[in-house]
Amino acid sequence: MKTTGLKVLLIMLVAISAATQTFAQKGVEDGSQYGKGEDSISCIRNLSLYYEYYKHDNYRDAIGSWREVFFNCPSSRESLYANGVNMYKSFIDAEKDPIRIAAFSDTIMMIYDQRIKYFGGEGNVLGRKGVDLLRYRRDDGDKFVQEGYNCLKKSVEIEAANSSPVVLTTFMSASISLFLRGLLTNEQVVMDYLSATEILDSQLAARPSPKTQQAKDAIELNIRESKALSCELIVKIYEPKLAANRNDPDFLKKITGFLTDSQCEGEKLFADASEMLYSIEPSPQAAYKLARVFLQPQRQDYEKSVKYYKEAAEYATDEQATYLYELAIVLNSHMNQPEAAAVYANEAIRIKPNWGDPYILLGAIYISGSSSFDDPFVKKTIYWLAVDMFQKAKSVDPSVTEKANSLITAHSAYFPSVEDVFFHSLKEGQSYNIGGWINRSTTVRGRK
């Protein structure tokens, strides 16, 4: 009887133990929301405790109960994960120790991973993970930037048009960072840029918002400053789009801005886009920029350059003398029109009489125009007038003194000889008029 009773007792104990184990089970073990039995009660109790502290911003007391829920009943609430991230971010903000900051950051990454595991939403959560990883660990090594970039890239691929502006700007920031560190090709950066800006453009078209526009502007600025866009890539990207956007000033400004920042103003695309932009928004500054564009070695379209210099000078105020001076240089040096060049150089002098460079230019113009005179003696007398201009330059503008003195010394050597002066019945110091298109008076001097 004793043996039989003992067996019955043992069987009952095993049965009770098995029943208890079946009844008490964590949610993390059986995949249920709260678990079963005592574990279910514990999960609900910890949920209540943590949230009561959390809603009063008492994160230090909330975190213990929160951890119990996080590890034992991870399917209980999706809000558990957002709240956990918020608490650990507050711990980071209050922390000074970089080791503890790194540990808190790692915990945040773990929270994101578990959220995906139990509640999905991979695209959205990876975007948040990538943003926070770069926020807290960007300076801790290339591997963190690479990991953040990978998260954001996958997020953008999944979310596509639903990607948030914050994710897109951070994605491009990571892409550019990797490029600057030599870990990403500029071709990939450009592909990332096109992907991000196309999404933002579609969002702006559907529902314009300052936040979205700010994101786009920030990406545009960052890509331009990164120098990732080579001339070849800019042309490859934008040339096919030019015709369709010829009346869009923002698009044209973007192209010319990229090309300018990348030192690609010699590209035909720059000239074409600049002319289109000028036709929409004419200004003296825009005309001047175009005048310079057509002086580029790749263009050398001097007629167009002169056209735009004239338009710039016609409507300019503060910079008018500069535009006229440069116009005179083009006419004299590139178009062999010294007479016209002299007119604009004199006009620059009239507007800005204390500027020495136009006087020096005028002297050079007279010398280059001497070929239009047949008499060898008259050709030599032009050097008198040229030296007069160099002397005038330094008298009105001391900053050009050294340059003017050098020119005076060099060109005085071409004066008529004393014998030539005597032969032409002239005397030293006598006034002498040079005719033709120059039609100016100078002073007789014999070459010493």
ZAVEX-993472 format. One line per field, with one value per residue (C-alpha): residue number from 0; residue in three letters; x, y, z. Coordinates in pm, 1 decimal. Layout:
<sites>
seq <- [NUM|...];
type <- [Ala|...];
c1 <- [X|...];
c2 <- [Y|...];
c3 <- [Z|...];
</sites>
This chain:
<sites>
seq <- [0|1|2|3|4|5|6|7|8|9|10|11|12|13|14|15|16|17|18|19|20|21|22|23|24|25|26|27|28|29|30|31|32|33|34|35|36|37|38|39|40|41|42|43|44|45|46|47|48|49|50|51|52|53|54|55|56|57|58|59|60|61|62|63|64|65|66|67|68|69|70|71|72|73|74|75|76|77|78|79|80|81|82|83|84|85|86|87|88|89|90|91|92|93|94|95|96|97|98|99|100|101|102|103|104|105|106|107|108|109|110|111|112|113|114|115|116|117|118|119|120|121|122|123|124|125|126|127|128|129|130|131|132|133|134|135|136|137|138|139|140|141|142|143|144|145|146|147|148|149|150|151|152|153|154|155|156|157|158|159|160|161|162|163|164|165|166|167|168|169|170|171|172|173|174|175|176|177|178|179|180|181|182|183|184|185|186|187|188|189|190|191|192|193|194|195|196|197|198|199|200|201|202|203|204|205|206|207|208|209|210|211|212|213|214|215|216|217|218|219|220|221|222|223|224|225|226|227|228|229|230|231|232|233|234|235|236|237|238|239|240|241|242|243|244|245|246|247|248|249|250|251|252|253|254|255|256|257|258|259|260|261|262|263|264|265|266|267|268|269|270|271|272|273|274|275|276|277|278|279|280|281|282|283|284|285|286|287|288|289|290|291|292|293|294|295|296|297|298|299|300|301|302|303|304|305|306|307|308|309|310|311|312|313|314|315|316|317|318|319|320|321|322|323|324|325|326|327|328|329|330|331|332|333|334|335|336|337|338|339|340|341|342|343|344|345|346|347|348|349|350|351|352|353|354|355|356|357|358|359|360|361|362|363|364|365|366|367|368|369|370|371|372|373|374|375|376|377|378|379|380|381|382|383|384|385|386|387|388|389|390|391|392|393|394|395|396|397|398|399|400|401|402|403|404|405|406|407|408|409|410|411|412|413|414|415|416|417|418|419|420|421|422|423|424|425|426|427|428|429|430|431|432|433|434|435|436|437|438|439|440|441|442|443|444|445|446|447];
type <- [Met|Lys|Thr|Thr|Gly|Leu|Lys|Val|Leu|Leu|Ile|Met|Leu|Val|Ala|Ile|Ser|Ala|Ala|Thr|Gln|Thr|Phe|Ala|Gln|Lys|Gly|Val|Glu|Asp|Gly|Ser|Gln|Tyr|Gly|Lys|Gly|Glu|Asp|Ser|Ile|Ser|Cys|Ile|Arg|Asn|Leu|Ser|Leu|Tyr|Tyr|Glu|Tyr|Tyr|Lys|His|Asp|Asn|Tyr|Arg|Asp|Ala|Ile|Gly|Ser|Trp|Arg|Glu|Val|Phe|Phe|Asn|Cys|Pro|Ser|Ser|Arg|Glu|Ser|Leu|Tyr|Ala|Asn|Gly|Val|Asn|Met|Tyr|Lys|Ser|Phe|Ile|Asp|Ala|Glu|Lys|Asp|Pro|Ile|Arg|Ile|Ala|Ala|Phe|Ser|Asp|Thr|Ile|Met|Met|Ile|Tyr|Asp|Gln|Arg|Ile|Lys|Tyr|Phe|Gly|Gly|Glu|Gly|Asn|Val|Leu|Gly|Arg|Lys|Gly|Val|Asp|Leu|Leu|Arg|Tyr|Arg|Arg|Asp|Asp|Gly|Asp|Lys|Phe|Val|Gln|Glu|Gly|Tyr|Asn|Cys|Leu|Lys|Lys|Ser|Val|Glu|Ile|Glu|Ala|Ala|Asn|Ser|Ser|Pro|Val|Val|Leu|Thr|Thr|Phe|Met|Ser|Ala|Ser|Ile|Ser|Leu|Phe|Leu|Arg|Gly|Leu|Leu|Thr|Asn|Glu|Gln|Val|Val|Met|Asp|Tyr|Leu|Ser|Ala|Thr|Glu|Ile|Leu|Asp|Ser|Gln|Leu|Ala|Ala|Arg|Pro|Ser|Pro|Lys|Thr|Gln|Gln|Ala|Lys|Asp|Ala|Ile|Glu|Leu|Asn|Ile|Arg|Glu|Ser|Lys|Ala|Leu|Ser|Cys|Glu|Leu|Ile|Val|Lys|Ile|Tyr|Glu|Pro|Lys|Leu|Ala|Ala|Asn|Arg|Asn|Asp|Pro|Asp|Phe|Leu|Lys|Lys|Ile|Thr|Gly|Phe|Leu|Thr|Asp|Ser|Gln|Cys|Glu|Gly|Glu|Lys|Leu|Phe|Ala|Asp|Ala|Ser|Glu|Met|Leu|Tyr|Ser|Ile|Glu|Pro|Ser|Pro|Gln|Ala|Ala|Tyr|Lys|Leu|Ala|Arg|Val|Phe|Leu|Gln|Pro|Gln|Arg|Gln|Asp|Tyr|Glu|Lys|Ser|Val|Lys|Tyr|Tyr|Lys|Glu|Ala|Ala|Glu|Tyr|Ala|Thr|Asp|Glu|Gln|Ala|Thr|Tyr|Leu|Tyr|Glu|Leu|Ala|Ile|Val|Leu|Asn|Ser|His|Met|Asn|Gln|Pro|Glu|Ala|Ala|Ala|Val|Tyr|Ala|Asn|Glu|Ala|Ile|Arg|Ile|Lys|Pro|Asn|Trp|Gly|Asp|Pro|Tyr|Ile|Leu|Leu|Gly|Ala|Ile|Tyr|Ile|Ser|Gly|Ser|Ser|Ser|Phe|Asp|Asp|Pro|Phe|Val|Lys|Lys|Thr|Ile|Tyr|Trp|Leu|Ala|Val|Asp|Met|Phe|Gln|Lys|Ala|Lys|Ser|Val|Asp|Pro|Ser|Val|Thr|Glu|Lys|Ala|Asn|Ser|Leu|Ile|Thr|Ala|His|Ser|Ala|Tyr|Phe|Pro|Ser|Val|Glu|Asp|Val|Phe|Phe|His|Ser|Leu|Lys|Glu|Gly|Gln|Ser|Tyr|Asn|Ile|Gly|Gly|Trp|Ile|Asn|Arg|Ser|Thr|Thr|Val|Arg|Gly|Arg|Lys];
c1 <- [0.0|279.9|451.2|130.7|56.1|405.3|368.3|36.8|190.9|481.1|246.4|38.9|345.4|468.6|123.9|99.6|449.6|366.6|41.2|218.5|483.7|215.5|18.6|313.9|499.3|664.3|540.6|891.6|873.5|532.9|492.7|182.0|116.1|153.7|256.7|54.0|-19.3|203.1|418.0|112.6|25.5|386.1|394.6|74.2|190.0|526.3|354.8|138.4|426.8|664.8|402.0|282.3|636.7|694.9|398.7|529.2|878.0|1022.0|1242.9|1480.7|1202.9|1030.0|1326.5|1339.9|983.9|1025.1|1319.3|1110.7|846.1|1102.9|1275.2|984.0|679.2|813.6|485.0|283.6|282.8|447.8|457.7|698.3|973.8|916.4|899.7|1217.6|1404.0|1282.6|1404.4|1747.8|1786.0|1719.0|1986.3|2232.5|2150.1|2226.9|2541.5|2904.4|3086.5|3143.7|3149.6|2804.8|2678.6|2797.4|2626.5|2297.4|2323.5|2376.8|2064.6|1864.0|1983.2|1875.2|1532.6|1489.6|1592.8|1348.4|1069.3|1117.3|1121.6|791.1|600.5|749.6|758.6|1115.2|1144.5|1021.2|1216.5|1540.9|1512.4|1485.0|1768.8|1998.7|1926.2|1997.7|2304.4|2460.3|2344.6|2524.0|2804.2|2912.1|3239.6|3317.7|3453.8|3382.5|3194.5|2917.5|2879.7|2870.6|2613.3|2399.0|2420.5|2317.6|2014.1|1906.2|1963.6|1746.2|1484.5|1467.3|1444.2|1150.6|967.1|1038.2|797.0|696.0|1048.8|1063.8|1266.4|1482.9|1571.8|1654.2|1879.0|2060.8|2093.8|2264.2|2480.8|2602.8|2658.6|2869.5|3061.5|3156.5|3259.7|3481.5|3637.9|3713.4|3460.2|3202.5|3241.8|3112.3|2893.7|2713.9|2679.1|2516.0|2279.7|2187.5|2140.3|1911.1|1707.7|1665.6|1585.1|1337.3|1145.7|1150.3|1042.1|745.4|652.6|675.6|459.6|195.4|200.0|443.0|576.0|859.1|1005.8|1031.8|1174.3|1433.3|1538.9|1584.5|1779.1|2006.6|2079.8|2151.4|2394.1|2571.0|2617.4|2755.8|3000.4|3113.3|3254.2|3121.8|2965.8|3228.8|3174.7|3107.9|2847.3|2668.5|2641.2|2528.0|2256.1|2121.4|2181.3|1892.7|1662.1|1758.4|1512.8|1212.9|1313.7|1436.2|1173.6|1229.8|1465.3|1514.9|1628.3|1860.3|2009.5|2070.9|2260.0|2471.4|2535.0|2656.3|2877.7|3023.1|3096.1|3259.6|3466.2|3289.3|3195.0|3369.9|3104.1|2858.8|2578.9|2677.2|2664.5|2329.4|2169.2|2308.1|2161.6|1824.5|1832.0|1930.5|1635.1|1404.4|1579.1|1797.9|2030.6|2366.5|2527.0|2383.4|2494.8|2844.7|2859.4|2762.0|3023.1|3285.0|3142.8|3199.0|3559.7|3634.0|3896.0|3633.0|3397.3|3602.2|3285.2|3406.0|3112.5|2872.4|3107.2|3106.7|2727.0|2680.1|2949.5|2764.5|2433.6|2595.9|2753.6|2435.6|2228.8|2496.3|2562.8|2836.3|3028.3|2983.2|3346.1|3467.8|3241.2|3354.5|3719.8|3691.1|3491.0|3778.5|4022.8|3817.0|3780.5|4150.3|4301.8|4059.8|3878.8|4151.5|3931.4|4157.3|3948.6|3633.0|3837.7|3970.4|3616.0|3517.3|3846.4|3793.7|3436.9|3564.0|3806.6|3525.8|3318.5|3608.5|3883.7|4100.3|4140.1|4479.6|4417.5|4206.2|4484.2|4736.0|4497.8|4448.5|4824.1|4836.3|4543.9|4724.2|5032.5|4837.8|4652.5|4970.9|4962.0|4680.0|4931.7|5160.8|5425.8|5704.1|5773.2|5408.9|5406.5|5694.0|5524.7|5238.2|5475.8|5487.1|5114.1|5126.2|5385.6|5167.9|4888.6|5119.7|5236.8|4878.2|4786.7|5034.3|4953.4|4585.6|4630.8|4945.5|4859.5|4969.0|5295.8|5526.6|5349.2|5336.6|5706.3|5797.2|5588.9|5733.2|6087.1|6005.9|5819.4|6039.0|6294.1|6067.6|6056.3|6184.7|6556.3|6684.5|6789.6|6438.7|6290.2|6530.8|6472.4|6096.7|6159.3|6038.2|6178.8|6198.0|5895.0|5695.3|5326.9|5252.8|4915.1|4867.9|4590.9|4378.5|4138.7|4359.2|4344.7|4523.1|4808.2|5130.3|5477.4|5784.9|6065.0|6380.6|6500.9|6786.1];
c2 <- [0.0|236.5|163.5|211.8|540.6|673.2|596.3|777.4|1079.6|1092.2|1070.7|1354.4|1573.3|1517.6|1596.5|1916.4|2019.1|1955.0|2144.3|2437.8|2444.3|2431.3|2702.1|2937.7|3028.9|3349.8|3523.9|3513.7|3131.5|3061.8|3364.0|3485.6|3845.3|3812.1|3451.9|3215.7|3169.2|3349.0|3482.0|3640.4|3806.8|3922.4|4065.2|4263.3|4386.9|4506.1|4668.6|4867.1|4955.7|5072.4|5277.1|5447.3|5570.8|5641.1|5872.2|6085.1|6096.5|5891.7|5684.0|5563.1|5380.5|5276.5|5105.8|4799.3|4693.9|4789.7|4547.9|4265.2|4322.6|4367.8|4037.1|3822.4|3935.0|4116.1|4084.9|4267.3|4621.7|4788.8|5113.4|4932.8|4983.4|5350.7|5422.0|5224.8|5425.4|5748.5|5643.9|5536.9|5858.1|6053.1|5843.9|5931.4|6302.4|6295.3|6081.3|6198.9|5865.7|5769.2|5399.3|5416.9|5630.0|5363.6|5094.0|5286.7|5337.1|4964.7|4899.4|5133.9|4938.1|4614.1|4764.1|4848.3|4498.3|4333.3|4564.9|4447.3|4085.2|4105.0|4383.6|4415.4|4757.1|4696.6|4996.3|5248.9|5101.9|5068.6|5435.9|5525.2|5290.2|5436.5|5793.4|5717.5|5508.2|5798.7|6045.9|5863.8|5663.8|5852.8|5957.9|5612.2|5465.5|5387.8|5067.1|5262.3|5502.1|5204.7|5023.9|5336.7|5390.6|5028.0|5063.4|5386.9|5259.9|4956.0|5173.7|5402.9|5103.2|4964.0|5285.4|5456.8|5751.1|5717.1|5779.8|6061.3|6376.1|6309.4|5962.8|6095.4|6375.6|6141.9|5880.3|6133.8|6258.7|5901.7|5846.0|6160.4|6075.0|5735.1|5897.4|6148.1|5860.9|5675.7|5399.6|5481.2|5577.2|5909.4|5714.9|5551.6|5887.3|6026.6|5729.8|5788.0|6157.1|6090.9|5842.8|6082.9|6392.6|6211.7|6100.7|6451.4|6600.3|6363.3|6452.1|6824.1|6781.9|6587.6|6793.3|7085.6|7145.5|7353.3|7042.1|6858.3|7161.7|7210.1|6847.4|6891.2|7215.5|7053.0|6759.1|6992.9|7194.5|6887.4|6721.6|7042.2|7093.3|6730.1|6766.3|6417.8|6542.3|6537.7|6738.4|6419.1|6298.3|6632.6|6646.2|6283.9|6347.4|6683.7|6724.5|6488.9|6692.2|7036.1|7074.8|6979.2|7224.1|7516.8|7747.0|7636.7|7888.3|7672.3|7378.6|7598.3|7754.2|7409.7|7299.5|7613.7|7597.3|7238.1|7313.1|7623.1|7445.5|7158.6|7398.5|7283.8|7620.4|7524.9|7261.9|7337.4|7247.5|7541.5|7786.1|7651.3|7653.7|8000.2|8146.5|7987.7|8128.5|8472.9|8475.0|8416.5|8633.6|8890.8|9098.9|9273.1|9007.4|8723.5|8892.0|8938.2|8573.1|8472.0|8703.7|8520.4|8181.8|8246.6|8343.6|7993.4|7802.7|7541.1|7807.8|8098.4|8252.4|8611.8|8761.1|8628.2|8739.0|9094.6|9085.1|8994.3|9236.2|9518.2|9413.3|9387.7|9732.6|9892.4|9811.7|9788.0|10048.9|9963.6|9730.4|9920.2|10033.9|9675.7|9541.9|9813.8|9753.3|9377.7|9440.3|9657.7|9373.9|9126.2|9364.4|9440.8|9101.9|8860.7|9051.8|9287.0|9594.0|9848.0|10146.4|10005.2|9885.0|10238.7|10374.7|10136.9|10183.5|10560.9|10510.5|10302.1|10585.9|10840.4|10635.9|10549.2|10807.9|10697.3|10340.4|10283.4|9961.4|10118.3|10368.8|10085.2|9900.1|10210.7|10240.2|9876.1|9935.4|10226.2|10011.5|9719.0|9959.0|10111.0|9858.1|10059.7|10341.6|10312.7|10569.8|10405.0|10728.5|10773.0|10413.9|10502.4|10818.7|10606.6|10482.4|10843.2|10830.4|10480.7|10590.5|10892.7|10648.3|10439.8|10752.3|10869.0|10528.3|10549.0|10913.7|10835.5|10488.8|10418.7|10048.0|10007.8|10200.0|9900.4|9763.8|10107.7|10175.6|9842.9|9924.9|10274.7|10138.0|9865.9|10086.4|10395.4|10189.6|10214.4|10594.8|10760.6|10832.5|11185.8|11187.3|11087.5|11366.0|11621.6|11484.7|11543.5|11904.6|11836.6|11948.7|11778.0|11867.9|11995.6|11898.8|11643.2|11520.1|11159.5|11150.4|10871.4|10688.8|10775.5|11155.2|11250.5|11482.1|11377.7|11518.8|11476.3|11274.6|11131.7|10786.4|10823.5];
c3 <- [0.0|86.8|-245.2|-437.3|-257.8|-327.6|-699.1|-712.5|-536.7|-779.2|-1077.6|-938.6|-879.6|-1236.1|-1371.4|-1167.6|-1276.5|-1641.7|-1610.6|-1453.8|-1726.5|-1990.3|-1820.5|-1757.6|-2078.2|-2201.7|-2514.0|-2658.5|-2634.9|-2780.5|-3005.8|-2828.3|-2738.5|-2361.8|-2298.0|-2075.6|-1709.6|-1464.3|-1746.6|-1904.9|-1574.7|-1532.4|-1885.8|-1839.4|-1498.5|-1639.4|-1934.4|-1698.6|-1467.5|-1738.7|-1919.4|-1602.2|-1541.7|-1912.7|-1961.5|-1674.9|-1831.6|-1546.0|-1771.5|-1502.1|-1319.0|-1641.1|-1802.3|-1574.9|-1643.3|-2007.1|-2040.6|-1890.5|-2156.0|-2436.1|-2365.5|-2246.2|-2444.6|-2753.6|-2945.1|-2680.1|-2822.9|-3122.8|-2923.3|-2689.7|-2948.2|-3022.1|-2649.2|-2587.7|-2852.6|-2694.8|-2350.1|-2468.8|-2667.4|-2348.7|-2172.4|-2449.5|-2422.8|-2051.4|-2080.5|-2107.9|-2117.9|-2485.3|-2396.0|-2238.0|-2526.2|-2770.5|-2560.2|-2551.7|-2927.4|-2980.0|-2773.0|-2994.4|-3299.7|-3130.2|-3060.5|-3428.8|-3534.7|-3294.9|-3404.6|-3763.0|-3648.0|-3462.0|-3637.1|-3985.4|-4150.1|-4262.6|-4493.7|-4239.6|-3946.5|-4141.7|-4230.8|-3862.0|-3775.5|-4038.9|-3931.9|-3565.1|-3638.9|-3826.8|-3565.1|-3284.0|-3444.3|-3759.1|-3598.8|-3459.4|-3782.9|-4146.2|-4064.1|-3890.3|-4182.8|-4419.1|-4206.6|-4179.3|-4555.0|-4618.9|-4391.4|-4556.8|-4909.4|-4844.9|-4677.5|-4982.1|-5214.6|-5013.1|-4929.4|-5263.4|-5301.4|-4935.2|-4808.2|-4555.7|-4632.6|-4324.0|-4449.2|-4795.7|-4672.3|-4432.7|-4707.0|-4933.0|-4646.8|-4586.4|-4957.3|-4986.2|-4667.7|-4808.9|-5137.5|-4957.1|-4763.2|-5084.9|-5010.2|-5278.2|-5643.8|-5768.6|-6012.7|-5717.0|-5542.9|-5855.7|-5874.2|-5509.7|-5579.0|-5874.4|-5671.3|-5378.0|-5583.6|-5807.9|-5499.0|-5353.8|-5687.3|-5699.3|-5340.8|-5415.5|-5723.3|-5528.7|-5210.2|-5180.4|-4830.3|-4679.3|-4515.7|-4846.3|-5025.4|-4750.2|-4789.5|-5161.7|-5118.3|-4860.2|-5091.3|-5382.9|-5170.9|-5032.5|-5371.6|-5519.6|-5234.1|-5246.5|-5602.0|-5672.8|-5995.1|-6267.2|-6585.6|-6778.2|-6528.0|-6510.0|-6887.3|-6900.5|-6641.6|-6751.8|-7123.0|-7216.2|-6988.2|-7114.7|-7402.9|-7190.5|-6916.5|-7126.2|-6970.6|-6611.3|-6444.5|-6133.7|-6345.8|-6550.9|-6238.3|-6096.8|-6408.1|-6429.0|-6056.3|-6072.5|-6370.3|-6206.7|-5878.9|-6066.2|-6282.5|-6597.4|-6745.1|-7067.5|-7141.5|-7420.3|-7180.7|-6961.4|-7251.1|-7374.1|-7027.6|-6950.9|-7270.9|-7196.3|-6845.6|-6973.9|-7211.8|-6912.3|-6653.2|-6829.9|-6613.4|-6651.4|-6432.3|-6639.5|-6962.7|-6820.9|-6721.1|-7073.3|-7220.0|-7013.9|-7112.0|-7480.6|-7413.1|-7282.6|-7486.2|-7565.9|-7707.5|-7846.5|-7984.6|-7970.1|-8155.5|-7894.3|-7619.7|-7756.7|-7788.1|-7422.8|-7301.3|-7475.6|-7318.3|-6976.3|-7009.0|-7139.9|-6830.8|-6560.2|-6295.4|-6045.7|-6277.0|-6602.6|-6625.7|-6574.5|-6848.3|-7091.9|-7009.6|-7071.4|-7388.8|-7516.8|-7443.3|-7647.2|-7940.2|-7944.8|-7864.6|-8031.9|-8304.1|-8430.5|-8390.7|-8216.0|-8320.8|-8157.6|-7860.4|-7803.4|-7791.6|-7508.3|-7320.2|-7326.7|-7206.1|-6913.2|-6830.7|-6843.6|-6595.6|-6365.1|-6420.6|-6126.0|-6250.5|-6412.4|-6607.7|-6885.8|-6954.5|-6983.8|-7212.7|-7425.2|-7472.5|-7583.7|-7822.0|-7989.2|-8038.3|-8182.5|-8414.7|-8554.7|-8839.0|-8995.6|-9068.0|-9369.8|-9279.2|-9071.2|-8886.5|-8787.0|-8659.5|-8427.0|-8302.3|-8171.9|-7902.1|-7771.4|-7719.6|-7570.0|-7313.9|-7237.0|-7144.9|-6923.3|-6743.1|-6697.6|-6555.3|-6268.2|-6201.6|-6136.0|-5985.8|-5779.5|-5764.0|-6130.5|-6091.6|-6118.8|-6424.6|-6589.3|-6530.1|-6688.2|-6996.2|-7019.8|-7020.9|-7274.3|-7522.3|-7501.6|-7690.1|-7997.6|-8008.8|-8329.3|-8312.1|-8258.1|-8623.5|-8736.6|-8530.0|-8682.5|-9033.8|-8995.6|-8884.2|-8531.0|-8197.2|-7858.9|-7646.5|-7943.4|-7966.2|-8233.9|-8359.0|-8466.1|-8723.0|-8862.4|-8629.4|-8329.9|-8380.5|-8058.0|-7968.8|-7794.8|-7728.6|-7952.5|-7794.9|-7950.3|-7851.7|-7604.6];
</sites>
